[in-house]
Amino acid sequence: MEIPIENKEITFLLADDHSIVRQGMEIIITDIVPNAKVFHTSSLQQAVELVGSKGIEMAIIDAHFPDGNSLHILSQIKSINPDLKILIFTGLEEDVHALKFFKAGANGYLSKLSEEDEVREAISHFIQKGEYFSSVSRDLLVQLVSNPDMINPLSRLTKRELEIAELYAAGYGNLEISNQLNIKQNTVSTIKKNLFDKLKIENLVELIDLIKTHHKS
């Protein structure tokens, strides 16, 4: 006979660099699973260590940390514990970023912009089923079947936009890009704005991260 979810002893990892987020998430988890054991961390490196040493069964992890992007540790922690269930809880746009986290091994993606009731329902579903896919994520996965390039947001860029994105990622500024490509500075600025709009990002740090993650040299 299966043990009711509220009577189970599940070991969780909450990885987020904001303690208030972790504290709020622990309240929800222990409300659903009173016997839960919950570990906290604000760094990626410690997240890897805790998965290896504490028998973590479920992890709720932010996308960005001061020491890097959690996308780059998912395969590592999955190799440590292949049965680990991972929910990404982040403010990043789901329709732009969710697929790459699924490809890396995440079992769900939840937006921090969600209403409180939706967050609670999502966490409950994740705990009971070991996965959580919102309607947005489900639609993305359906579209992915017919368009495998969707998983790489850079595929929506033109050749010129990708060229300029690469130069930004390499550390060049507008003037240097203008000189190198023999185009006007205001043209570079316009293309930069188009890049940000298409990729739904707000700064060069995010652009560089996308280039590092998705671009094949």
N, C-alpha and C positions, 0 to 999 in steps of 0.2 A: 504493500500500500504506500502510495506516494505521500511524503511529508508535506503538509500545507505550507505555503510560502511563508506565512507569518511565523512558523515554528522552525524554519531552517536557520542554520548558522552559516551565513555567507560572508566571505572576507572581501572587502571592497578596498579599492584605492581611489582616492580623490586627488587628482593632480591639477592644480590651478594656482597661478601666482597671486590670486586674490583670496585672502582667508575668509572673507565674508561669503564668497561663492561656495567655498568648501563647507563652511558651517551650515549654510542654508541647505545644501545638498544632503549633508549628513542628517539633518532634521527630517527630510523627506524619506531618506532610506530607512532610518530607524523607526519611522512611523509605519512603514510597510513591512520591514523585517526587524522586529525588536531585538533579536539576538545577533544582529549583524556586528561584525568586527570591522571597524573603519580606520584605515590609515590615510594620513594626509601628507602631501608634499607640494612644494612650490617650485620644484626644479625637475627638468627632464632626467638628469643624471640620477637623481634619487629615485625617480619613478622606476627606472630600469632596475636599480638595486633592490627596491622593495618587491617588485614582481619576482625577482630571483630568490629573495630570502623570506618572504612572508606568506607564501602560498596564496597569492591574490587570485581570486576567481572572477571578479568583475572590476573593471576600471572605468572611471568617468574622467576624461582627460580634455583639457583645453587644447586649442590648436597652436597658440603662440605663447612662448615663455621667454624670459630674459636670456636664457641660454640656448634658444633655438626654436625650431618648429617641430611639434610632436609627430608630424608626418614621417620624419626621418628615423623615429625610434619604434614605430609600430611593428615593423618586420622583426626587429631585434627582440622586443618583448614577446611577440608571438612565437619566436623560435625558443625562447626560454620556457614559455607555457603555451603550447598550441591550443589548449582548451580555454584560454583566457577570453572573456567577452569584453569588448571595448566600445564604449559610447563616447563619441566626440561631442563635447558641449562647448560651443563657441559662438562668438558674435559675427564670424565670417559668413558671407552670403552663401546660403545652402546651394542655390542653383549653380553657383560657380565652383565651389570647393568640395562639395560632398563626395563626388565620384572618385576623386583622387584619394580620399581617405578610405573609401570602400576598397579600392584597388590595393591599398597598402595593408588592409587587414581589419579595418574598423567594422563593427557589427551594427553600427547605428550612428546617426548624426542628429543633434538637437540644437536648435538656435537659442542663444541667450535672449533673443528678442521675443521669445514665446511668452504667452500669458502664463501666470502661475499654475492655473488648472491644467494647462497643456503640458507643462513641465512635469507636474506630479503624475499625470496619466502616462506620459512617455517613460518616466523612470519606472513606474509600476510595470509597464509592458516589458521594458528591458529586463527587469529582474525576473519576471515570470517566463519570458520567452528567449532571453539571451540575445535579443536583437530589437531594434526599433527603427522603422522606416516611415517617415512622415509622407503625406501625399506628394509633397515636392520631390522627395527622394525616390519614391516609387515611380513617379512619372519620368524622372531622369534615367532610372534603370531600364524602363521600357524603351525609351528613346535610344539608349546606348546600344540596344540590340541591332538597330538598323543604322546607327551612326557611331561606330567605335571611336571616332576622332573626338567625340564629345568629352572624353575623359581628360583631354588636354586642352585647357582654355586658350592656349596660344594658337590653336588651329583656326581660331576665328579671326586672326590678324592677317592683314595683307603682307606681302613680301617686304614692302618698305617699312611698315609698322614693326614687323619682327626685327628687321635690321636695326632700326633705331632703338628698340627695346634692348637688343643685345649690347649696343653701345652704352646705353645708360647703365646696364648691369656691369659693364666693364669699367665704369667709373668716369665716363666722359660727361661733360656738361653741354648745354645747348650750343655754345659758341664752337666748341671742339667738334661736335656732331655736324654743325652747319658747315664748318670748313672741310671736314673729311668727306662729306657727301656732296659738297658744292651746292647746297640749297640755303635758302634764307632762314635766319633764326626764327622768324615768326612762323615759318612753315614747320620747323622742328617743334615749336611750342604747340601748334595746332595738332600735330600728330601725337604729341605727348598727351594732350587732353583726350584725343580719340582713344588712345591706349587705355587710359584710366577708365573711360566710360565703357569701353567694350569688355574690359576685364573686371569691372566693378571693384576697383581698388582706389585708394586715396593718396598714396605716396610712393616714392621710389623704393623704399624698403620692401614694400609688398611686391612691386614689380620685379625687383632683384630676386626675391624669394621664388616667384613663379618661374623665372628664367632658370634658376638653379634646379628647381624641382622637375620641370617639364621639358626643357629644351635639350635636344640631342645635338651635340656639337658635330 
